[in-house]
Amino acid sequence: MKSVYSARYRTLIGRLRRARTDAGLTQAQVAAELGRPQSFISKCESGERRIDPVELELLARLYGKPLPFFLPEEEEA
């Protein structure tokens, strides 16, 4: 099945997953911190659910990463 997301968005969701694991957190721990079900994090990381800017900012803060970490430069995509 072909992805409907751009290469830049796929990079973003890959970096989300990496930031979470770098922070030593499980999907369940992140979900509990946000007051969401674990499936919410799973769907965000798999691309099944798009992430809005406010959610990205919350996740970045939780993972201890600056927002630019998640946003690839044009030439990276």
PDB file of N, CA, C, O and CB in Angstrom:
ATOM      1  N   MET A   1       0.836  -1.177   0.000  1.00  0.00           N
ATOM      2  CA  MET A   1       0.000   0.000   0.000  1.00  0.00           C
ATOM      3  C   MET A   1       0.885   1.245   0.000  1.00  0.00           C
ATOM      4  O   MET A   1       1.811   1.349   0.803  1.00  0.00           O
ATOM      5  CB  MET A   1      -0.953  -0.004   1.213  1.00  0.00           C
ATOM      6  N   LYS A   2       0.605   2.175  -0.886  1.00  0.00           N
ATOM      7  CA  LYS A   2       1.401   3.385  -1.008  1.00  0.00           C
ATOM      8  C   LYS A   2       1.040   4.368   0.098  1.00  0.00           C
ATOM      9  O   LYS A   2      -0.134   4.561   0.414  1.00  0.00           O
ATOM     10  CB  LYS A   2       1.199   4.029  -2.385  1.00  0.00           C
ATOM     11  N   SER A   3       2.055   4.981   0.676  1.00  0.00           N
ATOM     12  CA  SER A   3       1.837   5.967   1.730  1.00  0.00           C
ATOM     13  C   SER A   3       1.231   7.232   1.134  1.00  0.00           C
ATOM     14  O   SER A   3       1.621   7.671   0.053  1.00  0.00           O
ATOM     15  CB  SER A   3       3.159   6.291   2.463  1.00  0.00           C
ATOM     16  N   VAL A   4       0.275   7.811   1.851  1.00  0.00           N
ATOM     17  CA  VAL A   4      -0.329   9.065   1.407  1.00  0.00           C
ATOM     18  C   VAL A   4       0.425  10.263   1.966  1.00  0.00           C
ATOM     19  O   VAL A   4       0.092  11.407   1.658  1.00  0.00           O
ATOM     20  CB  VAL A   4      -1.799   9.127   1.827  1.00  0.00           C
ATOM     21  N   TYR A   5       1.438  10.008   2.785  1.00  0.00           N
ATOM     22  CA  TYR A   5       2.193  11.082   3.406  1.00  0.00           C
ATOM     23  C   TYR A   5       3.471  11.364   2.633  1.00  0.00           C
ATOM     24  O   TYR A   5       4.051  10.480   2.002  1.00  0.00           O
ATOM     25  CB  TYR A   5       2.517  10.737   4.853  1.00  0.00           C
ATOM     26  N   SER A   6       3.888  12.611   2.698  1.00  0.00           N
ATOM     27  CA  SER A   6       5.124  13.022   2.041  1.00  0.00           C
ATOM     28  C   SER A   6       6.330  12.417   2.753  1.00  0.00           C
ATOM     29  O   SER A   6       6.234  11.935   3.881  1.00  0.00           O
ATOM     30  CB  SER A   6       5.235  14.558   2.008  1.00  0.00           C
ATOM     31  N   ALA A   7       7.447  12.457   2.074  1.00  0.00           N
ATOM     32  CA  ALA A   7       8.691  11.966   2.676  1.00  0.00           C
ATOM     33  C   ALA A   7       9.026  12.766   3.930  1.00  0.00           C
ATOM     34  O   ALA A   7       9.529  12.204   4.903  1.00  0.00           O
ATOM     35  CB  ALA A   7       9.855  12.046   1.663  1.00  0.00           C
ATOM     36  N   ARG A   8       8.756  14.061   3.921  1.00  0.00           N
ATOM     37  CA  ARG A   8       9.029  14.898   5.104  1.00  0.00           C
ATOM     38  C   ARG A   8       8.176  14.466   6.286  1.00  0.00           C
ATOM     39  O   ARG A   8       8.661  14.427   7.416  1.00  0.00           O
ATOM     40  CB  ARG A   8       8.771  16.383   4.789  1.00  0.00           C
ATOM     41  N   TYR A   9       6.908  14.139   6.038  1.00  0.00           N
ATOM     42  CA  TYR A   9       6.050  13.703   7.148  1.00  0.00           C
ATOM     43  C   TYR A   9       6.499  12.339   7.663  1.00  0.00           C
ATOM     44  O   TYR A   9       6.481  12.097   8.870  1.00  0.00           O
ATOM     45  CB  TYR A   9       4.568  13.646   6.704  1.00  0.00           C
ATOM     46  N   ARG A  10       6.894  11.462   6.773  1.00  0.00           N
ATOM     47  CA  ARG A  10       7.394  10.150   7.211  1.00  0.00           C
ATOM     48  C   ARG A  10       8.656  10.314   8.058  1.00  0.00           C
ATOM     49  O   ARG A  10       8.862   9.575   9.021  1.00  0.00           O
ATOM     50  CB  ARG A  10       7.687   9.240   5.989  1.00  0.00           C
ATOM     51  N   THR A  11       9.499  11.284   7.699  1.00  0.00           N
ATOM     52  CA  THR A  11      10.676  11.573   8.517  1.00  0.00           C
ATOM     53  C   THR A  11      10.252  12.056   9.894  1.00  0.00           C
ATOM     54  O   THR A  11      10.818  11.633  10.902  1.00  0.00           O
ATOM     55  CB  THR A  11      11.573  12.624   7.834  1.00  0.00           C
ATOM     56  N   LEU A  12       9.267  12.931   9.944  1.00  0.00           N
ATOM     57  CA  LEU A  12       8.772  13.437  11.225  1.00  0.00           C
ATOM     58  C   LEU A  12       8.296  12.296  12.122  1.00  0.00           C
ATOM     59  O   LEU A  12       8.657  12.255  13.298  1.00  0.00           O
ATOM     60  CB  LEU A  12       7.631  14.439  10.999  1.00  0.00           C
ATOM     61  N   ILE A  13       7.500  11.375  11.598  1.00  0.00           N
ATOM     62  CA  ILE A  13       6.992  10.306  12.466  1.00  0.00           C
ATOM     63  C   ILE A  13       8.109   9.343  12.873  1.00  0.00           C
ATOM     64  O   ILE A  13       8.062   8.762  13.957  1.00  0.00           O
ATOM     65  CB  ILE A  13       5.866   9.534  11.757  1.00  0.00           C
ATOM     66  N   GLY A  14       9.103   9.172  12.018  1.00  0.00           N
ATOM     67  CA  GLY A  14      10.255   8.363  12.413  1.00  0.00           C
ATOM     68  C   GLY A  14      11.027   9.019  13.550  1.00  0.00           C
ATOM     69  O   GLY A  14      11.502   8.344  14.463  1.00  0.00           O
ATOM     70  N   ARG A  15      11.145  10.330  13.485  1.00  0.00           N
ATOM     71  CA  ARG A  15      11.842  11.055  14.545  1.00  0.00           C
ATOM     72  C   ARG A  15      11.037  11.062  15.842  1.00  0.00           C
ATOM     73  O   ARG A  15      11.612  11.075  16.931  1.00  0.00           O
ATOM     74  CB  ARG A  15      12.130  12.488  14.102  1.00  0.00           C
ATOM     75  N   LEU A  16       9.721  11.054  15.729  1.00  0.00           N
ATOM     76  CA  LEU A  16       8.889  10.946  16.936  1.00  0.00           C
ATOM     77  C   LEU A  16       9.187   9.646  17.673  1.00  0.00           C
ATOM     78  O   LEU A  16       9.378   9.635  18.889  1.00  0.00           O
ATOM     79  CB  LEU A  16       7.387  11.020  16.575  1.00  0.00           C
ATOM     80  N   ARG A  17       9.222   8.572  16.930  1.00  0.00           N
ATOM     81  CA  ARG A  17       9.494   7.256  17.525  1.00  0.00           C
ATOM     82  C   ARG A  17      10.892   7.238  18.150  1.00  0.00           C
ATOM     83  O   ARG A  17      11.079   6.760  19.269  1.00  0.00           O
ATOM     84  CB  ARG A  17       9.366   6.132  16.457  1.00  0.00           C
ATOM     85  N   ARG A  18      11.866   7.767  17.408  1.00  0.00           N
ATOM     86  CA  ARG A  18      13.240   7.788  17.911  1.00  0.00           C
ATOM     87  C   ARG A  18      13.368   8.652  19.168  1.00  0.00           C
ATOM     88  O   ARG A  18      14.071   8.279  20.107  1.00  0.00           O
ATOM     89  CB  ARG A  18      14.190   8.301  16.827  1.00  0.00           C
ATOM     90  N   ALA A  19      12.699   9.792  19.189  1.00  0.00           N
ATOM     91  CA  ALA A  19      12.759  10.675  20.359  1.00  0.00           C
ATOM     92  C   ALA A  19      12.163   9.991  21.581  1.00  0.00           C
ATOM     93  O   ALA A  19      12.681  10.129  22.689  1.00  0.00           O
ATOM     94  CB  ALA A  19      12.019  11.996  20.081  1.00  0.00           C
ATOM     95  N   ARG A  20      11.080   9.259  21.382  1.00  0.00           N
ATOM     96  CA  ARG A  20      10.452   8.548  22.499  1.00  0.00           C
ATOM     97  C   ARG A  20      11.385   7.487  23.046  1.00  0.00           C
ATOM     98  O   ARG A  20      11.565   7.384  24.259  1.00  0.00           O
ATOM     99  CB  ARG A  20       9.126   7.911  22.063  1.00  0.00           C
ATOM    100  N   THR A  21      11.977   6.702  22.171  1.00  0.00           N
ATOM    101  CA  THR A  21      12.871   5.642  22.643  1.00  0.00           C
ATOM    102  C   THR A  21      14.149   6.230  23.237  1.00  0.00           C
ATOM    103  O   THR A  21      14.673   5.697  24.215  1.00  0.00           O
ATOM    104  CB  THR A  21      13.216   4.679  21.494  1.00  0.00           C
ATOM    105  N   ASP A  22      14.660   7.324  22.660  1.00  0.00           N
ATOM    106  CA  ASP A  22      15.828   8.004  23.233  1.00  0.00           C
ATOM    107  C   ASP A  22      15.536   8.494  24.649  1.00  0.00           C
ATOM    108  O   ASP A  22      16.421   8.508  25.505  1.00  0.00           O
ATOM    109  CB  ASP A  22      16.251   9.186  22.344  1.00  0.00           C
ATOM    110  N   ALA A  23      14.284   8.898  24.887  1.00  0.00           N
ATOM    111  CA  ALA A  23      13.881   9.380  26.210  1.00  0.00           C
ATOM    112  C   ALA A  23      13.627   8.223  27.178  1.00  0.00           C
ATOM    113  O   ALA A  23      13.373   8.441  28.362  1.00  0.00           O
ATOM    114  CB  ALA A  23      12.626  10.248  26.096  1.00  0.00           C
ATOM    115  N   GLY A  24      13.697   6.986  26.661  1.00  0.00           N
ATOM    116  CA  GLY A  24      13.488   5.820  27.513  1.00  0.00           C
ATOM    117  C   GLY A  24      12.043   5.611  27.914  1.00  0.00           C
ATOM    118  O   GLY A  24      11.758   5.042  28.967  1.00  0.00           O
ATOM    119  N   LEU A  25      11.123   6.077  27.063  1.00  0.00           N
ATOM    120  CA  LEU A  25       9.703   5.981  27.370  1.00  0.00           C
ATOM    121  C   LEU A  25       9.010   4.968  26.474  1.00  0.00           C
ATOM    122  O   LEU A  25       9.378   4.797  25.312  1.00  0.00           O
ATOM    123  CB  LEU A  25       9.038   7.339  27.229  1.00  0.00           C
ATOM    124  N   THR A  26       8.013   4.304  27.020  1.00  0.00           N
ATOM    125  CA  THR A  26       7.178   3.411  26.226  1.00  0.00           C
ATOM    126  C   THR A  26       5.986   4.201  25.695  1.00  0.00           C
ATOM    127  O   THR A  26       5.692   5.298  26.168  1.00  0.00           O
ATOM    128  CB  THR A  26       6.705   2.184  27.068  1.00  0.00           C
ATOM    129  N   GLN A  27       5.312   3.632  24.715  1.00  0.00           N
ATOM    130  CA  GLN A  27       4.093   4.264  24.217  1.00  0.00           C
ATOM    131  C   GLN A  27       3.077   4.414  25.341  1.00  0.00           C
ATOM    132  O   GLN A  27       2.394   5.434  25.428  1.00  0.00           O
ATOM    133  CB  GLN A  27       3.491   3.449  23.059  1.00  0.00           C
ATOM    134  N   ALA A  28       2.973   3.413  26.193  1.00  0.00           N
ATOM    135  CA  ALA A  28       2.012   3.457  27.302  1.00  0.00           C
ATOM    136  C   ALA A  28       2.344   4.587  28.274  1.00  0.00           C
ATOM    137  O   ALA A  28       1.439   5.264  28.761  1.00  0.00           O
ATOM    138  CB  ALA A  28       1.991   2.112  28.048  1.00  0.00           C
ATOM    139  N   GLN A  29       3.623   4.799  28.561  1.00  0.00           N
ATOM    140  CA  GLN A  29       4.022   5.876  29.472  1.00  0.00           C
ATOM    141  C   GLN A  29       3.692   7.250  28.890  1.00  0.00           C
ATOM    142  O   GLN A  29       3.200   8.130  29.596  1.00  0.00           O
ATOM    143  CB  GLN A  29       5.521   5.785  29.778  1.00  0.00           C
ATOM    144  N   VAL A  30       3.965   7.421  27.611  1.00  0.00           N
ATOM    145  CA  VAL A  30       3.672   8.696  26.952  1.00  0.00           C
ATOM    146  C   VAL A  30       2.167   8.934  26.938  1.00  0.00           C
ATOM    147  O   VAL A  30       1.701  10.033  27.239  1.00  0.00           O
ATOM    148  CB  VAL A  30       4.239   8.717  25.508  1.00  0.00           C
ATOM    149  N   ALA A  31       1.421   7.912  26.591  1.00  0.00           N
ATOM    150  CA  ALA A  31      -0.035   8.031  26.544  1.00  0.00           C
ATOM    151  C   ALA A  31      -0.594   8.412  27.909  1.00  0.00           C
ATOM    152  O   ALA A  31      -1.467   9.274  28.005  1.00  0.00           O
ATOM    153  CB  ALA A  31      -0.665   6.720  26.064  1.00  0.00           C
ATOM    154  N   ALA A  32      -0.100   7.778  28.957  1.00  0.00           N
ATOM    155  CA  ALA A  32      -0.569   8.087  30.312  1.00  0.00           C
ATOM    156  C   ALA A  32      -0.263   9.541  30.666  1.00  0.00           C
ATOM    157  O   ALA A  32      -1.089  10.222  31.273  1.00  0.00           O
ATOM    158  CB  ALA A  32       0.084   7.138  31.344  1.00  0.00           C
ATOM    159  N   GLU A  33       0.912  10.008  30.289  1.00  0.00           N
ATOM    160  CA  GLU A  33       1.304  11.394  30.566  1.00  0.00           C
ATOM    161  C   GLU A  33       0.376  12.379  29.860  1.00  0.00           C
ATOM    162  O   GLU A  33       0.087  13.454  30.385  1.00  0.00           O
ATOM    163  CB  GLU A  33       2.758  11.636  30.131  1.00  0.00           C
ATOM    164  N   LEU A  34      -0.087  12.008  28.670  1.00  0.00           N
ATOM    165  CA  LEU A  34      -0.963  12.882  27.883  1.00  0.00           C
ATOM    166  C   LEU A  34      -2.441  12.657  28.171  1.00  0.00           C
ATOM    167  O   LEU A  34      -3.292  13.405  27.689  1.00  0.00           O
ATOM    168  CB  LEU A  34      -0.704  12.674  26.412  1.00  0.00           C
ATOM    169  N   GLY A  35      -2.749  11.623  28.960  1.00  0.00           N
ATOM    170  CA  GLY A  35      -4.151  11.305  29.236  1.00  0.00           C
ATOM    171  C   GLY A  35      -4.863  10.711  28.035  1.00  0.00           C
ATOM    172  O   GLY A  35      -6.061  10.917  27.843  1.00  0.00           O
ATOM    173  N   ARG A  36      -4.119   9.975  27.233  1.00  0.00           N
ATOM    174  CA  ARG A  36      -4.654   9.348  26.016  1.00  0.00           C
ATOM    175  C   ARG A  36      -4.425   7.851  26.078  1.00  0.00           C
ATOM    176  O   ARG A  36      -3.601   7.390  26.867  1.00  0.00           O
ATOM    177  CB  ARG A  36      -3.999   9.943  24.741  1.00  0.00           C
ATOM    178  N   PRO A  37      -5.140   7.075  25.257  1.00  0.00           N
ATOM    179  CA  PRO A  37      -4.858   5.635  25.204  1.00  0.00           C
ATOM    180  C   PRO A  37      -3.537   5.363  24.477  1.00  0.00           C
ATOM    181  O   PRO A  37      -3.084   6.180  23.675  1.00  0.00           O
ATOM    182  CB  PRO A  37      -6.014   4.885  24.504  1.00  0.00           C
ATOM    183  N   GLN A  38      -2.934   4.227  24.758  1.00  0.00           N
ATOM    184  CA  GLN A  38      -1.677   3.838  24.103  1.00  0.00           C
ATOM    185  C   GLN A  38      -1.846   3.797  22.593  1.00  0.00           C
ATOM    186  O   GLN A  38      -0.909   4.103  21.855  1.00  0.00           O
ATOM    187  CB  GLN A  38      -1.197   2.470  24.615  1.00  0.00           C
ATOM    188  N   SER A  39      -3.032   3.421  22.126  1.00  0.00           N
ATOM    189  CA  SER A  39      -3.273   3.334  20.684  1.00  0.00           C
ATOM    190  C   SER A  39      -3.114   4.694  20.000  1.00  0.00           C
ATOM    191  O   SER A  39      -2.790   4.750  18.814  1.00  0.00           O
ATOM    192  CB  SER A  39      -4.673   2.778  20.416  1.00  0.00           C
ATOM    193  N   PHE A  40      -3.336   5.779  20.723  1.00  0.00           N
ATOM    194  CA  PHE A  40      -3.144   7.123  20.168  1.00  0.00           C
ATOM    195  C   PHE A  40      -1.688   7.315  19.740  1.00  0.00           C
ATOM    196  O   PHE A  40      -1.413   7.781  18.634  1.00  0.00           O
ATOM    197  CB  PHE A  40      -3.550   8.206  21.203  1.00  0.00           C
ATOM    198  N   ILE A  41      -0.762   6.950  20.627  1.00  0.00           N
ATOM    199  CA  ILE A  41       0.667   7.089  20.319  1.00  0.00           C
ATOM    200  C   ILE A  41       1.055   6.144  19.186  1.00  0.00           C
ATOM    201  O   ILE A  41       1.794   6.527  18.280  1.00  0.00           O
ATOM    202  CB  ILE A  41       1.529   6.806  21.574  1.00  0.00           C
ATOM    203  N   SER A  42       0.562   4.923  19.238  1.00  0.00           N
ATOM    204  CA  SER A  42       0.856   3.946  18.192  1.00  0.00           C
ATOM    205  C   SER A  42       0.397   4.451  16.828  1.00  0.00           C
ATOM    206  O   SER A  42       1.131   4.342  15.846  1.00  0.00           O
ATOM    207  CB  SER A  42       0.185   2.605  18.510  1.00  0.00           C
ATOM    208  N   LYS A  43      -0.795   4.995  16.766  1.00  0.00           N
ATOM    209  CA  LYS A  43      -1.329   5.494  15.491  1.00  0.00           C
ATOM    210  C   LYS A  43      -0.547   6.707  14.990  1.00  0.00           C
ATOM    211  O   LYS A  43      -0.341   6.860  13.786  1.00  0.00           O
ATOM    212  CB  LYS A  43      -2.811   5.858  15.642  1.00  0.00           C
ATOM    213  N   CYS A  44      -0.113   7.563  15.904  1.00  0.00           N
ATOM    214  CA  CYS A  44       0.709   8.714  15.503  1.00  0.00           C
ATOM    215  C   CYS A  44       2.040   8.244  14.929  1.00  0.00           C
ATOM    216  O   CYS A  44       2.490   8.741  13.897  1.00  0.00           O
ATOM    217  CB  CYS A  44       0.953   9.659  16.703  1.00  0.00           C
ATOM    218  N   GLU A  45       2.665   7.282  15.604  1.00  0.00           N
ATOM    219  CA  GLU A  45       3.984   6.796  15.172  1.00  0.00           C
ATOM    220  C   GLU A  45       3.924   5.953  13.904  1.00  0.00           C
ATOM    221  O   GLU A  45       4.921   5.845  13.190  1.00  0.00           O
ATOM    222  CB  GLU A  45       4.618   5.986  16.277  1.00  0.00           C
ATOM    223  N   SER A  46       2.786   5.364  13.617  1.00  0.00           N
ATOM    224  CA  SER A  46       2.671   4.540  12.409  1.00  0.00           C
ATOM    225  C   SER A  46       2.165   5.345  11.214  1.00  0.00           C
ATOM    226  O   SER A  46       2.167   4.853  10.086  1.00  0.00           O
ATOM    227  CB  SER A  46       1.739   3.360  12.667  1.00  0.00           C
ATOM    228  N   GLY A  47       1.732   6.584  11.461  1.00  0.00           N
ATOM    229  CA  GLY A  47       1.204   7.405  10.379  1.00  0.00           C
ATOM    230  C   GLY A  47      -0.267   7.201  10.143  1.00  0.00           C
ATOM    231  O   GLY A  47      -0.835   7.779   9.217  1.00  0.00           O
ATOM    232  N   GLU A  48      -0.897   6.384  10.968  1.00  0.00           N
ATOM    233  CA  GLU A  48      -2.338   6.146  10.824  1.00  0.00           C
ATOM    234  C   GLU A  48      -3.140   7.380  11.235  1.00  0.00           C
ATOM    235  O   GLU A  48      -4.254   7.597  10.757  1.00  0.00           O
ATOM    236  CB  GLU A  48      -2.768   4.931  11.666  1.00  0.00           C
ATOM    237  N   ARG A  49      -2.562   8.179  12.121  1.00  0.00           N
ATOM    238  CA  ARG A  49      -3.201   9.400  12.592  1.00  0.00           C
ATOM    239  C   ARG A  49      -2.212  10.550  12.447  1.00  0.00           C
ATOM    240  O   ARG A  49      -1.054  10.440  12.852  1.00  0.00           O
ATOM    241  CB  ARG A  49      -3.679   9.254  14.071  1.00  0.00           C
ATOM    242  N   ARG A  50      -2.673  11.646  11.870  1.00  0.00           N
ATOM    243  CA  ARG A  50      -1.803  12.825  11.718  1.00  0.00           C
ATOM    244  C   ARG A  50      -1.660  13.546  13.048  1.00  0.00           C
ATOM    245  O   ARG A  50      -2.559  13.518  13.889  1.00  0.00           O
ATOM    246  CB  ARG A  50      -2.363  13.791  10.645  1.00  0.00           C
ATOM    247  N   ILE A  51      -0.531  14.183  13.220  1.00  0.00           N
ATOM    248  CA  ILE A  51      -0.229  14.911  14.445  1.00  0.00           C
ATOM    249  C   ILE A  51      -0.424  16.398  14.182  1.00  0.00           C
ATOM    250  O   ILE A  51       0.084  16.935  13.198  1.00  0.00           O
ATOM    251  CB  ILE A  51       1.221  14.615  14.939  1.00  0.00           C
ATOM    252  N   ASP A  52      -1.160  17.053  15.063  1.00  0.00           N
ATOM    253  CA  ASP A  52      -1.316  18.496  14.872  1.00  0.00           C
ATOM    254  C   ASP A  52      -0.179  19.233  15.593  1.00  0.00           C
ATOM    255  O   ASP A  52       0.515  18.638  16.417  1.00  0.00           O
ATOM    256  CB  ASP A  52      -2.708  18.978  15.398  1.00  0.00           C
ATOM    257  N   PRO A  53       0.013  20.510  15.292  1.00  0.00           N
ATOM    258  CA  PRO A  53       1.143  21.253  15.859  1.00  0.00           C
ATOM    259  C   PRO A  53       1.156  21.305  17.386  1.00  0.00           C
ATOM    260  O   PRO A  53       2.226  21.256  17.994  1.00  0.00           O
ATOM    261  CB  PRO A  53       1.133  22.647  15.327  1.00  0.00           C
ATOM    262  N   VAL A  54       0.000  21.404  18.003  1.00  0.00           N
ATOM    263  CA  VAL A  54      -0.057  21.455  19.468  1.00  0.00           C
ATOM    264  C   VAL A  54       0.401  20.122  20.056  1.00  0.00           C
ATOM    265  O   VAL A  54       1.139  20.098  21.041  1.00  0.00           O
ATOM    266  CB  VAL A  54      -1.492  21.794  19.952  1.00  0.00           C
ATOM    267  N   GLU A  55      -0.033  19.018  19.457  1.00  0.00           N
ATOM    268  CA  GLU A  55       0.399  17.694  19.919  1.00  0.00           C
ATOM    269  C   GLU A  55       1.903  17.524  19.736  1.00  0.00           C
ATOM    270  O   GLU A  55       2.580  16.973  20.605  1.00  0.00           O
ATOM    271  CB  GLU A  55      -0.356  16.583  19.161  1.00  0.00           C
ATOM    272  N   LEU A  56       2.421  17.994  18.613  1.00  0.00           N
ATOM    273  CA  LEU A  56       3.858  17.892  18.366  1.00  0.00           C
ATOM    274  C   LEU A  56       4.637  18.663  19.426  1.00  0.00           C
ATOM    275  O   LEU A  56       5.659  18.185  19.919  1.00  0.00           O
ATOM    276  CB  LEU A  56       4.206  18.417  16.960  1.00  0.00           C
ATOM    277  N   GLU A  57       4.164  19.842  19.774  1.00  0.00           N
ATOM    278  CA  GLU A  57       4.839  20.650  20.790  1.00  0.00           C
ATOM    279  C   GLU A  57       4.821  19.941  22.145  1.00  0.00           C
ATOM    280  O   GLU A  57       5.827  19.948  22.855  1.00  0.00           O
ATOM    281  CB  GLU A  57       4.175  22.037  20.906  1.00  0.00           C
ATOM    282  N   LEU A  58       3.701  19.333  22.511  1.00  0.00           N
ATOM    283  CA  LEU A  58       3.611  18.588  23.774  1.00  0.00           C
ATOM    284  C   LEU A  58       4.566  17.399  23.787  1.00  0.00           C
ATOM    285  O   LEU A  58       5.250  17.157  24.781  1.00  0.00           O
ATOM    286  CB  LEU A  58       2.175  18.104  24.007  1.00  0.00           C
ATOM    287  N   LEU A  59       4.610  16.665  22.688  1.00  0.00           N
ATOM    288  CA  LEU A  59       5.497  15.509  22.608  1.00  0.00           C
ATOM    289  C   LEU A  59       6.962  15.941  22.651  1.00  0.00           C
ATOM    290  O   LEU A  59       7.780  15.303  23.314  1.00  0.00           O
ATOM    291  CB  LEU A  59       5.219  14.709  21.329  1.00  0.00           C
ATOM    292  N   ALA A  60       7.288  17.013  21.954  1.00  0.00           N
ATOM    293  CA  ALA A  60       8.671  17.510  21.960  1.00  0.00           C
ATOM    294  C   ALA A  60       9.100  17.858  23.382  1.00  0.00           C
ATOM    295  O   ALA A  60      10.205  17.515  23.803  1.00  0.00           O
ATOM    296  CB  ALA A  60       8.815  18.747  21.039  1.00  0.00           C
ATOM    297  N   ARG A  61       8.237  18.530  24.109  1.00  0.00           N
ATOM    298  CA  ARG A  61       8.551  18.896  25.489  1.00  0.00           C
ATOM    299  C   ARG A  61       8.719  17.652  26.352  1.00  0.00           C
ATOM    300  O   ARG A  61       9.653  17.566  27.149  1.00  0.00           O
ATOM    301  CB  ARG A  61       7.454  19.801  26.069  1.00  0.00           C
ATOM    302  N   LEU A  62       7.822  16.696  26.195  1.00  0.00           N
ATOM    303  CA  LEU A  62       7.888  15.457  26.969  1.00  0.00           C
ATOM    304  C   LEU A  62       9.169  14.681  26.663  1.00  0.00           C
ATOM    305  O   LEU A  62       9.756  14.078  27.562  1.00  0.00           O
ATOM    306  CB  LEU A  62       6.663  14.584  26.678  1.00  0.00           C
ATOM    307  N   TYR A  63       9.605  14.692  25.408  1.00  0.00           N
ATOM    308  CA  TYR A  63      10.796  13.953  24.998  1.00  0.00           C
ATOM    309  C   TYR A  63      12.088  14.740  25.208  1.00  0.00           C
ATOM    310  O   TYR A  63      13.182  14.202  25.034  1.00  0.00           O
ATOM    311  CB  TYR A  63      10.676  13.562  23.548  1.00  0.00           C
ATOM    312  N   GLY A  64      11.962  16.013  25.582  1.00  0.00           N
ATOM    313  CA  GLY A  64      13.154  16.832  25.800  1.00  0.00           C
ATOM    314  C   GLY A  64      13.883  17.191  24.520  1.00  0.00           C
ATOM    315  O   GLY A  64      15.108  17.318  24.509  1.00  0.00           O
ATOM    316  N   LYS A  65      13.128  17.355  23.440  1.00  0.00           N
ATOM    317  CA  LYS A  65      13.719  17.695  22.137  1.00  0.00           C
ATOM    318  C   LYS A  65      13.171  19.039  21.658  1.00  0.00           C
ATOM    319  O   LYS A  65      12.011  19.356  21.921  1.00  0.00           O
ATOM    320  CB  LYS A  65      13.426  16.580  21.085  1.00  0.00           C
ATOM    321  N   PRO A  66      13.985  19.833  20.961  1.00  0.00           N
ATOM    322  CA  PRO A  66      13.471  21.074  20.371  1.00  0.00           C
ATOM    323  C   PRO A  66      12.607  20.743  19.150  1.00  0.00           C
ATOM    324  O   PRO A  66      12.827  19.729  18.487  1.00  0.00           O
ATOM    325  CB  PRO A  66      14.642  22.026  19.972  1.00  0.00           C
ATOM    326  N   LEU A  67      11.644  21.584  18.860  1.00  0.00           N
ATOM    327  CA  LEU A  67      10.771  21.338  17.706  1.00  0.00           C
ATOM    328  C   LEU A  67      11.536  21.115  16.400  1.00  0.00           C
ATOM    329  O   LEU A  67      11.152  20.233  15.633  1.00  0.00           O
ATOM    330  CB  LEU A  67       9.824  22.497  17.533  1.00  0.00           C
ATOM    331  N   PRO A  68      12.602  21.873  16.109  1.00  0.00           N
ATOM    332  CA  PRO A  68      13.318  21.644  14.846  1.00  0.00           C
ATOM    333  C   PRO A  68      13.853  20.215  14.680  1.00  0.00           C
ATOM    334  O   PRO A  68      14.065  19.767  13.553  1.00  0.00           O
ATOM    335  CB  PRO A  68      14.464  22.611  14.744  1.00  0.00           C
ATOM    336  N   PHE A  69      14.072  19.498  15.783  1.00  0.00           N
ATOM    337  CA  PHE A  69      14.523  18.108  15.693  1.00  0.00           C
ATOM    338  C   PHE A  69      13.566  17.272  14.844  1.00  0.00           C
ATOM    339  O   PHE A  69      14.003  16.383  14.114  1.00  0.00           O
ATOM    340  CB  PHE A  69      14.653  17.498  17.096  1.00  0.00           C
ATOM    341  N   PHE A  70      12.279  17.548  14.934  1.00  0.00           N
ATOM    342  CA  PHE A  70      11.261  16.740  14.267  1.00  0.00           C
ATOM    343  C   PHE A  70      11.004  17.158  12.826  1.00  0.00           C
ATOM    344  O   PHE A  70      10.407  16.403  12.058  1.00  0.00           O
ATOM    345  CB  PHE A  70       9.981  16.810  15.035  1.00  0.00           C
ATOM    346  N   LEU A  71      11.447  18.346  12.454  1.00  0.00           N
ATOM    347  CA  LEU A  71      11.116  18.905  11.144  1.00  0.00           C
ATOM    348  C   LEU A  71      12.325  18.862  10.222  1.00  0.00           C
ATOM    349  O   LEU A  71      13.245  19.667  10.366  1.00  0.00           O
ATOM    350  CB  LEU A  71      10.607  20.346  11.284  1.00  0.00           C
ATOM    351  N   PRO A  72      12.329  17.928   9.276  1.00  0.00           N
ATOM    352  CA  PRO A  72      13.478  17.804   8.380  1.00  0.00           C
ATOM    353  C   PRO A  72      13.599  19.003   7.450  1.00  0.00           C
ATOM    354  O   PRO A  72      12.606  19.613   7.051  1.00  0.00           O
ATOM    355  CB  PRO A  72      13.372  16.526   7.562  1.00  0.00           C
ATOM    356  N   GLU A  73      14.831  19.318   7.123  1.00  0.00           N
ATOM    357  CA  GLU A  73      15.073  20.339   6.112  1.00  0.00           C
ATOM    358  C   GLU A  73      14.586  19.792   4.776  1.00  0.00           C
ATOM    359  O   GLU A  73      14.500  18.578   4.594  1.00  0.00           O
ATOM    360  CB  GLU A  73      16.591  20.740   6.048  1.00  0.00           C
ATOM    361  N   GLU A  74      14.274  20.668   3.858  1.00  0.00           N
ATOM    362  CA  GLU A  74      13.743  20.268   2.551  1.00  0.00           C
ATOM    363  C   GLU A  74      14.646  19.248   1.858  1.00  0.00           C
ATOM    364  O   GLU A  74      14.152  18.268   1.300  1.00  0.00           O
ATOM    365  CB  GLU A  74      13.568  21.493   1.658  1.00  0.00           C
ATOM    366  N   GLU A  75      15.957  19.467   1.886  1.00  0.00           N
ATOM    367  CA  GLU A  75      16.872  18.565   1.180  1.00  0.00           C
ATOM    368  C   GLU A  75      17.001  17.203   1.858  1.00  0.00           C
ATOM    369  O   GLU A  75      17.467  16.254   1.227  1.00  0.00           O
ATOM    370  CB  GLU A  75      18.238  19.203   1.071  1.00  0.00           C
ATOM    371  N   GLU A  76      16.600  17.080   3.131  1.00  0.00           N
ATOM    372  CA  GLU A  76      16.665  15.795   3.829  1.00  0.00           C
ATOM    373  C   GLU A  76      15.555  14.856   3.389  1.00  0.00           C
ATOM    374  O   GLU A  76      15.713  13.636   3.445  1.00  0.00           O
ATOM    375  CB  GLU A  76      16.591  16.007   5.330  1.00  0.00           C
ATOM    376  N   ALA A  77      14.438  15.412   2.955  1.00  0.00           N
ATOM    377  CA  ALA A  77      13.245  14.608   2.672  1.00  0.00           C
ATOM    378  C   ALA A  77      13.356  13.845   1.382  1.00  0.00           C
ATOM    379  O   ALA A  77      12.430  13.124   1.010  1.00  0.00           O
ATOM    380  CB  ALA A  77      12.029  15.478   2.627  1.00  0.00           C
TER     381      ALA A  77
END
